Structure formats: structure tokens, C-alpha cells
Amino acid sequence: MKMVNHIHKKTNMKNLCLGGGVALNGVANCKILKDGPFENLHIPPSPGDGGSAIGCAQYLYYCHKKNKRKIENDVERIKNNVYVGPSYSNDEIKSFLDTNKINFKFLATNSLHETTAKLISDGNVVGWYQGKMEWGPRALGNRSILADPRNAKMKDILNEKIKHRESFRPFAPCILEEHALEYFDIDTPSPYMLLVAPVKKPELIPAVTHVDGTARLQTISKDTNALFYGLINEFYKITDVPVLINTSMNVRGEPIVNTPEQAYNMIVKTDMDYIVLGNYIVKKQ
């Protein structure tokens, strides 16, 4: 806070951008936003070493190579340009499933939302593998493991049976953006899961409420990820709670999955109940 106040005094600017791995500290980020002198805070989805590497490349391209910069005014497009990684089509996913003689069921998108939301509301842990992979260290709805935040035991179930990590480790809630203020003490979107805020209704979502009454939330808008938004909205219709547990699809010590094979292996080596790969749903045998 001392550094933040100092730079505001020096620059008299209203907007602050943070970079570096320290910008993954959601508690500090929220305190800067709430108690600091800046009006707006921007943190890119990958502020650590990976994002710094991109910044170095851009610095070389524009400053040393003297290439002309194209300044875009489309703030939303810049902010939401996070799903830029590899993707696999339904045909590629089906080919993998057929080749490996894996039983599956194909569901159209509407049925996919309804079926998956019902499975989660019934207490199942579901892998959600869709579209392009997220850029950065957080799973933001395309390479995610999803569960019901209303179940107080779900945190221990996920830590023990899926993530294979310490029991105290908390899980993040993802919430429909328009409902964020009802459940969390925050008045700004948190699309990259980089802000930690007090939970207003901990009794409704105990599995994502940390011991100090806070949670590191992700807000989901229809414009940035319509498919994931549709799933949470369907869960909302069933449960009257517009929140899901969202954790990255990997086990402790391994990176987030990329290929359909890596994603399917999660259901083989963990106690995950179902995995949704594109429009195909697979049940643990």
C-alpha cells in the first residue's frame, strides 16, 4: 500500500496496471482496489513469467524494431482476450474416444447444459473441457473441474480425491457477473480470478468460503464465455445459486491438461465422476 500510494502521488493517475507474479496475490489486489487511491486496477490474465515473456517480445518489436503500434479502443476485447490457447474439435474428440473404445454420449448444447448442471447439483464432480485453452495459471471455464459450492464437504472431497493436495487449500467460486454483488463484497468484475473478496452469503456457498470468510472469485459474463455462462445459468435455475466451484483440470504438481487424452486421463487417475469433452459426456467406469 505504501508503494501504491507513492506511485499515485508521483503520477497523479487514476488507473493502475500490475504485472509480475506478485499480481497473483488476490488479497493484496483487492486491498489496493478497495483502500488505495486508484479508481481502476488492471491485471492481465497471466501476470507472471509467461506474461512477462510476451511483454518482453512486444517491447523488442515496438521499441527496438520501431514497428508502428496499433492502439485499440475496444477495452472489452482487450480485457477478455484470454481464450487463445489450443483447441480440439468435436470430430477430433470423437476420433480419440472411438480409437480408445471409450463409451460416451453425444448431447446438443442445450441438453449438455441441462444434463451437466443436474449432475453437479446432484453432487457429482465434473470435468469441463471446452474450446480454446485459457492463457495464464488459472482455469477460467474451458479446462475446469466443476462441483457444487453448497456442499460443505466438497472442498475436502476435491482436495483428497481429485487434486491430491493439502486439505486446507480453498477452491474458487465462479459466479454470473450480474449476481456478484449479491454474494461478494466487490463492485468490479473479476474475470481472471485475481481478486479475493469477503463472502456475503457463506452459509449458501460454504465449499468456496475460506476460513477468513473470503473467496477468490471469477465473474463470468455472457460476452466472454457464453458456453460456460449457460452452464452456470442452468445450475442457477435448478438450485437458485448462480455459483459453481471452479478449479483447474490437473492434479498436484502437473500442468493444466491440454489434449483430449490428457483430459480423459483425469477421470482415469482421480475419483472424478464425469467429464464433458466438447459435446461428448463420459462417465467414470
C-alpha positions in Angstrom: 0.0 0.0 0.0 2.9 2.3 0.7 4.3 1.7 -2.8 0.8 2.2 -4.4 0.3 5.5 -2.5 3.8 6.6 -3.5 3.3 5.9 -7.3 -0.1 7.7 -7.2 1.4 10.7 -5.6 4.2 10.8 -8.2 1.9 10.3 -11.3 -1.5 11.6 -10.2 -3.0 9.0 -12.5 -6.3 7.2 -11.8 -5.5 3.8 -13.4 -3.0 1.2 -12.1 -1.7 -1.8 -14.0 0.1 -4.6 -12.2 2.5 -7.1 -13.6 4.8 -9.8 -12.3 4.0 -12.9 -10.2 3.1 -10.7 -7.2 0.0 -9.6 -9.1 -1.4 -13.1 -8.5 -1.8 -12.1 -4.8 -5.6 -11.7 -4.8 -5.8 -10.5 -1.2 -3.3 -7.6 -1.9 -5.1 -6.8 -5.2 -8.4 -6.4 -3.5 -7.0 -4.2 -0.7 -5.3 -2.0 -3.4 -8.6 -1.6 -5.2 -10.7 -1.0 -2.1 -8.4 1.1 0.1 -5.9 2.5 -2.4 -6.0 5.9 -4.2 -6.6 4.5 -7.7 -10.0 4.3 -9.4 -9.3 1.3 -11.6 -7.0 -1.7 -11.4 -6.0 -3.8 -14.4 -4.1 -7.1 -14.1 -3.6 -9.2 -17.2 -4.6 -12.9 -17.0 -1.0 -14.1 -16.9 1.0 -11.5 -14.9 3.8 -13.9 -14.0 6.8 -15.1 -16.0 4.7 -16.2 -19.1 3.1 -12.8 -19.4 6.4 -11.1 -18.8 7.9 -13.0 -21.7 5.1 -11.7 -24.0 5.8 -8.2 -22.7 9.5 -8.5 -23.5 8.7 -9.7 -27.0 6.4 -6.7 -27.5 8.9 -4.3 -26.1 11.5 -5.6 -28.6 9.1 -5.5 -31.5 7.9 -1.9 -30.9 10.8 -0.1 -29.2 13.8 -1.7 -30.8 12.4 -2.7 -34.1 10.5 0.6 -34.3 7.3 -1.1 -35.6 4.2 1.1 -35.5 1.8 0.4 -32.6 -1.8 0.0 -33.3 -3.8 1.3 -30.3 -7.2 -0.3 -30.0 -10.1 1.4 -28.1 -12.1 -1.7 -27.7 -11.5 -2.1 -24.0 -13.7 -5.2 -23.6 -12.0 -7.0 -26.4 -8.6 -6.3 -24.8 -9.7 -7.3 -21.3 -11.4 -10.5 -22.4 -8.8 -11.8 -24.9 -7.9 -14.8 -22.6 -9.1 -17.9 -24.5 -6.3 -18.0 -27.0 -4.7 -21.5 -26.5 -5.0 -24.8 -28.4 -8.5 -26.2 -29.1 -9.8 -29.5 -30.4 -13.0 -30.0 -32.4 -15.8 -32.4 -31.7 -14.5 -34.6 -34.6 -11.1 -34.8 -33.0 -12.5 -35.6 -29.6 -14.8 -38.3 -31.1 -11.9 -39.8 -33.0 -9.9 -40.1 -29.7 -12.9 -41.7 -27.9 -13.6 -44.1 -30.7 -10.0 -45.1 -31.2 -9.7 -45.9 -27.5 -13.1 -47.6 -27.3 -14.4 -45.2 -24.6 -18.1 -45.1 -24.0 -19.7 -41.7 -24.5 -23.0 -39.9 -25.1 -23.4 -37.0 -27.5 -25.5 -34.1 -26.3 -26.6 -31.0 -28.2 -25.6 -27.8 -26.4 -28.9 -27.2 -24.6 -29.1 -30.8 -23.3 -25.4 -30.5 -22.4 -26.1 -27.6 -20.1 -29.1 -29.2 -18.5 -27.5 -32.6 -18.0 -24.2 -31.3 -16.7 -25.9 -28.8 -14.3 -28.2 -31.6 -13.0 -25.2 -33.9 -12.4 -23.3 -31.1 -10.5 -26.4 -30.3 -8.4 -26.7 -34.0 -7.5 -23.2 -33.9 -6.0 -21.1 -35.2 -8.9 -17.6 -33.8 -9.7 -17.5 -33.0 -13.4 -14.6 -32.1 -15.7 -15.5 -29.4 -18.3 -13.2 -29.4 -21.3 -14.3 -26.9 -24.0 -12.9 -24.6 -26.8 -9.6 -22.8 -26.6 -7.4 -23.2 -23.6 -7.1 -20.2 -21.2 -4.0 -18.1 -21.1 -2.4 -18.0 -17.7 -2.3 -20.1 -14.5 -6.0 -20.1 -13.8 -8.6 -22.4 -15.3 -11.3 -19.9 -16.4 -14.1 -22.3 -17.6 -12.5 -24.2 -20.5 -10.2 -26.6 -18.7 -12.0 -26.8 -15.4 -13.2 -29.2 -12.8 -16.7 -28.2 -11.5 -18.6 -29.0 -8.4 -21.5 -27.8 -6.1 -20.4 -25.0 -3.7 -23.4 -25.6 -1.5 -21.9 -28.9 -0.2 -19.7 -28.0 2.8 -17.8 -31.4 2.3 -17.0 -30.7 -1.3 -13.7 -28.9 -0.5 -12.4 -32.0 1.3 -13.7 -34.3 -1.5 -11.9 -32.3 -4.2 -8.6 -32.0 -2.3 -8.5 -35.6 -1.4 -9.9 -37.4 -4.3 -9.2 -35.1 -7.3 -6.4 -32.7 -6.6 -4.4 -34.9 -4.2 -3.3 -31.9 -2.1 -3.5 -30.5 1.4 -7.0 -30.3 2.9 -6.8 -26.7 3.9 -6.4 -25.5 0.3 -9.5 -23.5 -0.8 -11.4 -23.6 -4.1 -12.6 -20.7 -6.2 -16.2 -19.7 -6.9 -17.3 -18.7 -10.4 -20.4 -16.6 -10.5 -22.6 -15.0 -13.1 -21.3 -11.4 -13.3 -24.6 -9.8 -12.7 -25.0 -11.6 -9.4 -21.5 -11.0 -8.0 -22.5 -8.1 -5.7 -25.2 -10.3 -4.1 -22.7 -12.9 -2.9 -19.4 -10.9 -2.6 -18.3 -7.6 -1.2 -16.9 -6.4 -4.6 -18.1 -3.8 -7.1 -15.9 -4.6 -10.0 -15.7 -7.6 -12.4 -13.0 -10.3 -11.6 -12.8 -12.2 -14.9 -9.3 -13.7 -14.3 -9.8 -14.9 -10.7 -7.3 -12.4 -9.3 -9.3 -10.7 -6.6 -10.1 -12.0 -3.1 -13.3 -10.5 -1.6 -15.4 -11.1 1.6 -18.3 -13.6 1.0 -21.7 -12.1 1.9 -23.6 -15.4 2.0 -21.2 -18.0 3.3 -24.0 -20.2 4.5 -25.1 -20.7 0.9 -21.7 -21.5 -0.6 -19.6 -23.0 2.3 -17.3 -25.0 -0.1 -15.8 -21.9 -1.6 -15.7 -19.7 1.6 -12.2 -19.7 3.1 -11.6 -19.8 6.9 -11.3 -16.0 7.0 -14.7 -15.5 5.2 -13.3 -14.6 1.8 -13.1 -16.2 -1.6 -11.0 -15.7 -4.8 -13.8 -15.3 -7.2 -14.2 -15.4 -11.0 -17.0 -13.4 -12.6 -18.5 -14.9 -15.8 -20.2 -12.7 -18.5 -22.2 -13.9 -21.4 -20.0 -12.0 -23.8 -16.7 -13.6 -22.8 -17.7 -17.3 -22.4 -21.3 -17.9 -23.5 -21.0 -21.7 -23.1 -19.7 -21.6 -19.5 -22.2 -18.8 -18.7 -25.0 -21.0 -20.0 -23.9 -23.9 -17.7 -23.8 -21.8 -14.6 -27.1 -20.2 -15.5 -28.7 -23.7 -15.8 -27.3 -24.6 -12.4 -28.8 -21.3 -11.1 -32.3 -22.4 -12.5 -32.0 -25.7 -10.6 -30.6 -24.5 -7.3 -31.3 -20.8 -7.1 -27.5 -20.3 -6.6 -25.6 -18.7 -9.5 -22.2 -20.1 -8.4 -20.1 -23.2 -9.2 -16.8 -24.4 -7.7 -14.2 -24.0 -10.5 -10.7 -25.5 -10.1 -8.1 -26.3 -12.8 -8.2 -29.6 -14.5 -4.9 -31.1 -13.2 -3.6 -33.0 -10.2 -1.0 -31.6 -7.8 2.4 -31.0 -9.5 1.1 -31.3 -13.0 0.2 -28.6 -15.6 -3.4 -27.9 -16.6 -4.5 -30.5 -19.3 -4.3 -29.6 -22.9 -5.3 -32.5 -25.2 -8.4 -34.7 -25.0 -6.2 -37.6 -24.0 -4.8 -35.7 -21.0 -8.3 -34.6 -20.0 -9.6 -38.1 -20.2 -6.7 -39.4 -18.1 -8.0 -37.2 -15.3 -11.1 -39.4 -14.9 -8.9 -42.5 -15.0 -6.5 -41.4 -12.3 -8.8 -39.5 -10.0 -12.3 -40.0 -8.5 -14.0 -37.6 -10.9 -17.5 -38.8 -11.8 -18.0 -37.4 -15.3 -16.0 -35.5 -17.9 -17.5 -33.4 -20.7 -15.3 -33.2 -23.7 -16.9 -30.8 -26.2 -20.4 -32.2 -26.7 -19.5 -35.6 -25.5 -20.0 -36.8 -22.0 -18.1 -39.7 -20.4 -19.0 -41.4 -17.2 -16.2 -42.9 -14.9 -16.3 -46.7 -15.4 
